[in-house]
Amino acid sequence: MTTLVAVELDDRVVIAADSQITEDNLRTVSTSTPKIISVGKYLLGITGDSRPGDILAYNWSPPKYTGADPTLWMGKKVLPSILAAFKENGYDPYEAVKEKDSGFDYLVAFAGYAYHIATDLSFIKSDYNIYGIGSGGQFALGYLYSHLGSLKPSNVERHARRAVEIASVLDVNTCPPIQLVTQYKEG
């Protein structure tokens, strides 16, 4: 598993992730296979099954954001484009969910807006603009909630990094080094 966090502020989104890849009982630390990737002007944070993440990393053509309401954009454009990429590459997420221990969660950011995409391809917009997913996500999210009133541009990267560092102490499936990516709001 992994730990991924995102924090959305008025002018940016910061996403942080650990570098551990866990498969069965095998633990691999890999900075050459990052969990946060850029696909066009989108950032995608990947947890869970590798296959759907690989499809999005290498075969997804995300829609060009036009400045529409970002939540409507997620539902009408982003999610259908993800589903189309899965289908074009022979992956049925609804069949995969039926398998025990199968699934994924993603954090996606575009134009400085962040969303959580779940295994069933539903999406979530946090009222607090903070997200924590993966096996250590709850630990990281707890840290971010404890600093909610003090998250600002001058310290948001430090807090995102610290959230994942704390998760790496408490979750055996999370390990540094920490990857950190910032995306600024457009316009």
C-alpha positions as CSV (number, residue, x, y, z in Angstrom):
1,M,0.0,0.0,0.0
2,T,1.1,3.6,0.4
3,T,0.3,6.9,1.9
4,L,-0.8,9.9,-0.2
5,V,-2.0,13.3,1.0
6,A,-3.3,16.4,-0.8
7,V,-3.9,19.9,0.5
8,E,-5.7,22.4,-1.6
9,L,-5.3,26.1,-0.8
10,D,-6.7,29.1,-2.6
11,D,-3.7,29.3,-4.9
12,R,-2.3,25.7,-5.1
13,V,-2.6,22.0,-4.4
14,V,0.3,20.1,-2.7
15,I,0.4,16.3,-3.0
16,A,2.9,14.2,-1.1
17,A,3.5,10.4,-1.2
18,D,5.9,7.9,0.3
19,S,8.1,5.6,-1.9
20,Q,7.3,2.1,-0.6
21,I,5.8,-0.5,-2.9
22,T,4.3,-3.4,-1.1
23,E,3.3,-6.6,-3.0
24,D,2.3,-9.6,-0.8
25,N,5.2,-9.8,1.7
26,L,7.7,-8.0,-0.5
27,R,8.7,-4.4,0.5
28,T,10.5,-2.3,-2.1
29,V,11.5,1.3,-1.8
30,S,11.4,2.8,-5.3
31,T,11.9,6.4,-6.2
32,S,12.1,5.5,-9.9
33,T,8.4,4.5,-9.9
34,P,6.8,7.6,-8.3
35,K,3.3,7.5,-6.9
36,I,2.6,11.1,-8.1
37,I,2.7,11.5,-11.8
38,S,1.9,14.3,-14.3
39,V,-0.4,13.4,-17.1
40,G,-0.8,16.5,-19.3
41,K,-1.8,19.3,-16.9
42,Y,-3.1,16.8,-14.3
43,L,-1.4,15.4,-11.3
44,L,-2.4,11.9,-10.3
45,G,-1.5,10.2,-7.0
46,I,-1.8,6.5,-7.3
47,T,-2.5,3.8,-4.6
48,G,-3.7,0.2,-4.8
49,D,-3.6,-2.0,-7.8
50,S,-0.8,-1.2,-10.2
51,R,-2.6,-2.1,-13.5
52,P,-5.2,0.7,-13.5
53,G,-2.6,3.2,-12.4
54,D,-0.3,2.1,-15.2
55,I,-3.1,2.5,-17.7
56,L,-3.7,6.1,-16.5
57,A,0.0,6.9,-16.4
58,Y,0.8,5.7,-19.9
59,N,-2.5,5.6,-21.8
60,W,-4.9,8.3,-20.4
61,S,-5.6,11.4,-22.4
62,P,-7.2,13.7,-19.8
63,P,-9.6,16.4,-21.1
64,K,-8.2,19.9,-21.4
65,Y,-9.8,21.9,-18.5
66,T,-11.8,24.8,-19.8
67,G,-12.4,26.7,-16.6
68,A,-15.8,25.2,-16.0
69,D,-17.1,24.4,-12.5
70,P,-14.4,21.9,-11.4
71,T,-16.8,19.5,-9.7
72,L,-19.0,19.3,-12.8
73,W,-15.8,18.9,-14.8
74,M,-14.8,15.9,-12.7
75,G,-18.2,14.2,-13.2
76,K,-18.8,15.0,-16.8
77,K,-15.3,14.9,-18.3
78,V,-12.6,13.5,-16.1
79,L,-14.3,10.3,-14.8
80,P,-15.7,9.4,-18.3
81,S,-12.1,9.8,-19.7
82,I,-10.7,7.6,-17.1
83,L,-13.3,4.9,-17.7
84,A,-12.7,5.2,-21.4
85,A,-8.9,4.6,-20.9
86,F,-9.6,1.6,-18.8
87,K,-12.0,0.1,-21.4
88,E,-9.6,0.8,-24.3
89,N,-6.9,-1.1,-22.4
90,G,-8.9,-4.1,-21.4
91,Y,-9.4,-3.2,-17.7
92,D,-12.9,-3.4,-16.2
93,P,-12.8,-1.7,-12.8
94,Y,-16.2,-3.0,-11.8
95,E,-15.1,-6.6,-12.3
96,A,-11.8,-6.0,-10.5
97,V,-13.7,-4.6,-7.5
98,K,-15.4,-8.0,-7.1
99,E,-12.0,-9.7,-6.5
100,K,-10.9,-9.9,-2.9
101,D,-8.1,-7.4,-2.0
102,S,-8.5,-5.6,-5.3
103,G,-8.9,-1.9,-5.8
104,F,-7.4,1.5,-6.0
105,D,-7.8,5.1,-4.8
106,Y,-6.4,8.2,-6.6
107,L,-5.9,11.8,-5.8
108,V,-6.3,13.9,-8.9
109,A,-5.5,17.6,-9.2
110,F,-6.1,19.9,-12.2
111,A,-6.0,23.7,-12.4
112,G,-5.2,23.8,-8.6
113,Y,-8.3,21.7,-7.6
114,A,-8.0,18.4,-5.8
115,Y,-10.3,15.4,-5.7
116,H,-10.3,11.8,-4.4
117,I,-11.4,9.1,-6.8
118,A,-12.4,5.8,-5.2
119,T,-12.4,2.2,-6.6
120,D,-16.0,2.4,-7.8
121,L,-15.0,5.6,-9.8
122,S,-17.0,7.8,-7.5
123,F,-15.3,11.1,-6.5
124,I,-15.1,13.1,-3.3
125,K,-14.5,16.8,-2.7
126,S,-13.5,17.4,0.9
127,D,-15.1,20.4,2.6
128,Y,-11.8,21.0,4.3
129,N,-9.7,20.6,1.1
130,I,-7.4,17.9,2.7
131,Y,-7.1,14.3,1.7
132,G,-5.3,11.2,3.0
133,I,-5.6,7.9,1.2
134,G,-3.8,4.5,1.2
135,S,-2.8,2.3,4.2
136,G,-1.3,5.2,6.1
137,G,-3.9,7.8,4.9
138,Q,-5.8,8.0,8.2
139,F,-2.6,8.7,10.2
140,A,-1.6,11.4,7.7
141,L,-5.1,12.9,7.6
142,G,-5.2,13.1,11.4
143,Y,-2.0,15.1,11.3
144,L,-3.4,17.4,8.7
145,Y,-6.7,17.9,10.6
146,S,-4.7,18.9,13.7
147,H,-3.1,21.7,11.7
148,L,-6.1,22.7,9.6
149,G,-6.3,26.3,10.9
150,S,-2.6,26.9,10.3
151,L,-2.2,25.5,6.7
152,K,-1.0,28.4,4.5
153,P,1.2,28.9,1.4
154,S,4.4,29.4,3.5
155,N,4.1,26.1,5.3
156,V,1.8,23.7,3.3
157,E,4.6,21.7,1.7
158,R,6.2,21.2,5.1
159,H,2.9,20.0,6.6
160,A,2.2,17.7,3.7
161,R,5.6,16.1,4.0
162,R,5.3,15.8,7.7
163,A,1.9,14.1,7.4
164,V,3.5,11.3,5.3
165,E,6.5,11.1,7.5
166,I,4.2,10.5,10.5
167,A,2.3,7.8,8.6
168,S,5.7,6.1,7.8
169,V,6.3,5.7,11.5
170,L,2.8,4.3,12.2
171,D,2.1,2.3,9.0
172,V,4.4,-0.6,8.0
173,N,3.4,-0.1,4.4
174,T,4.7,3.5,4.2
175,C,8.4,4.5,3.9
176,P,10.4,7.5,2.9
177,P,11.7,9.2,0.9
178,I,8.8,11.5,0.4
179,Q,7.7,12.7,-3.0
180,L,6.2,16.2,-3.0
181,V,4.6,18.0,-6.0
182,T,2.9,21.4,-6.1
183,Q,0.4,22.5,-8.7
184,Y,-0.6,26.2,-8.8
185,K,-4.1,27.4,-9.7
186,E,-4.5,28.6,-13.2
187,G,-5.5,32.2,-14.1
